Amino acid sequence: MFDDFDSFDDGDGFGDVDSGDFVKFGTLTELKQKKSLNRKIIGKWVSVFLDENMEPYALEMSCKHQGANLAEGKISNNVVTCPRHFWQYDIRTGKAITEYSPNLRKHAIRIREDDLYVSIRPVMR
């Protein structure tokens, strides 16, 4: 999956930051149980979702329409549907599928054993 994770803070709490600007977000076990994890990183809400192949993807959590919590939306066929007005986004890329919406910002993910780390800054496309 992601095996280039050499430098990290070995603490066990959420928020540990490695030298590559990744923050500990949770565990794969927790993500598989809950289907999504939501945390604030530097003042911005980020969600990690599992796709149909059980691969994790991190995106900003708020719908671009009116800021609804996408983590409360339904996920089907790798698409999350906003619970408020049903706008849709691909959870693997953040690409808007419906409406005239900007894409969601995507964050990089690193996995070490069961620990899940998410980049502090969104990835540039």
N, C-alpha and C positions, 0 to 999 in steps of 0.2 A: 504494500500500500504506500506508505510514506516512510522511507527508511533513512533519510538524510538528517536525522535529528541527533547531533552530537553534543551540543552545549545547552544545558538547561539548569534551572534551579530545582534541586531535588526535593523541595518542600512539598508537603502534601495538601496545602490549601489552595483554594481558588485564588487566582491573581498572581501566582508566581510568574515572573517574567524571565525568559531566557535571553541570551545575548543577541538573538536574532529578532527581538521584538515580538515574540509570541507570548501569550498569556495562558496560563492553565485555565481551562474552561469547564472541565468536568471529566467524566470517564465514558468510555464506549459502552460499558455495562449500563450506566445510568441512561445514556442516550437511547439504547435499544429498548429499555423499559418504558421510557416516556415518549419516544418517537421524535421529540424535539427538546432542545435545551435553550434557555434564554438567559443572557447575562448582559450587564452593562459593562462596556469597555470604553474607558475614557469618556464617559458621559453619553455614549451612544448605545442603544439596545441592539444586540446581535443575537440571531437565532442559528442554531445548528440543526439541520434536518437530515434524515436518512432517506436516500433514494430507494428505488425498488430493488437495487442490488445490495442494499445495506451499506452503501458508501456515504460518509458524512459530507455535508456541504454547509458553509457558513455564509449567511447573508444578513444585511441590515434587516431589522425586524418589522419596521413600519411600512405599511402600504404607502405608495407615493400619492395616492388620491387624497385621503384625509387622515393618514397616520394610524389607521387601525392596526391592531396587533395581529400580524400574519401567523404567529404561532398558535393562535386560536382558530385558524382557518383549516379547512379540509385539504388533505393531500391525497392526490390520486394521479397515477401515471406521471410522477415526478413534477407535478404542478400543484402549487399551493394557491388556494382560492381565498381571497380576502373575505372575512366573515361579515363585513359591513355592506359593501356594494359589489362584491363578487368579481373584482379585478383579479387577474391571474398572472402568476410568475413561475418560470421554470426554476425549481429549487437547485438545479445543478449549475446554472449560469447567472441567475438573477434577471434574465431577459423577460421583459413584459410581453405577455401573450395577447392580452385584450386591452382595449381602450388605447388612448394616446398617452401612455404613461412612460416616464423615464424608467430605465432599468434599475433594479436594486443593486447596491454596491455589494460586491463579493469579498469575503475574507479568505485568506489561505488557511489551511489546516495542516497540522503536524500531529502524528500519533506516535507515542512511545509506550510500548506495552499496552496498558489499558487507559493511559492518560491521554486526554484530548487537549491540544493547544490550538489557539486561534490567533491570527495576526492582529496586532493592535490597529494597524491601518488597513483600509481596504486595498485590494489588489488593483493595479492600474490595468485597464483593458487595452 
